[in-house]
Amino acid sequence: MNDHLEALTKEKAEFEAIRHHIHQHPELGFEEEQTSKLVADLLESWGYEVHRGLAGTGVVGTLRAGDGKKVIGIRADMDALPIVEQGDKP
């Protein structure tokens, strides 16, 4: 197993807990105050440079490694849909 995959596997329980927390505390679009704070705080704790408040609740995390010019961008939604869950799963 490569080093990155091994490191992520060790943190699996933490990542699952974060996902469960976000799903248990949904926030609609442009109202994601707590979710935005959680994402920004986590990114900062993982060593990212964080910019908060873009378009209200948006977050951008920048991780710098070396002095190269190559970059990669990853986008993710963090707002919930206004639905009522029908299942019995937590």
N, C-alpha and C positions, 0 to 999 in steps of 0.2 A: 504494500500500500504506500502511495507517495506521502510525503510529509504533510502536505496541505489537507489531504483527505483524512489522514490520521488525526490531525489537530481538530478538524471539524467533528469527527466521530466522537472525540473525547468530550465535546461541548454539546452533544446531541440533547441531553436532558435540559440544559439551559435554553437552547433554541426552541424546544417543544414548549417549555413553560412560557416563554415570551409569546409564542403563537397562541397558546391557550388564553393568556391574559388579554391579548388584543381581541380575540374572538368573543371573550366574555364581557368585554367593555367596548362595544361597537360605537362609532361616532360617524355621523353622516358627513358628506362632503362639505368642506370649508368650516367644519365644526370639530375637527380632529385635534382639539387642544391637548388632551392627555396622550393620545397616540403619538402626536408630533413630538411632544416633550420626551416620551419614552424612546422613540427612535433616535432623536438627537442625542439624548443622554447616553444611550448605548453606543452610538457611533463614536462619541467623544471618549468613552471608556475604552474603546477598542483602538484608539489612536488616530481617528479621523479628524480632520479640520472640518468644523460644522458651521453651516450658515443656516440660520433659522428664519422663519417668517416669510418665506417667499410665497407670494400670492396669498398671504394670510397664514396658512398652516404648513406650507411646504418646507422641506428640509433637503439640503444638499450636503453630502459628505464627500470630502476629498482626501484620498490617501496618497501621499507622495512617497515614491521609492526611487532614489537616485535622481539624476538630473536629465533624464531622457525626455523626449518630446511626445512620445506615444501616450495616448490616453484611451480610456474606455468609459463609456457612460452606461449606467443601468438605471432604469426607471421602474418604480413600483407604486401602485396605488395603496393607500392606507385607509380609505373611507369605506364605510359599510353601506349596504343596501337596506332600504327601509322594509324589511321583511320580518315575519314572525317564524321562528324555527318550529317545525312540526316534530322533529325527532326527540328522542329521550337521552341523547348523548350530552355529556357536559361540554 
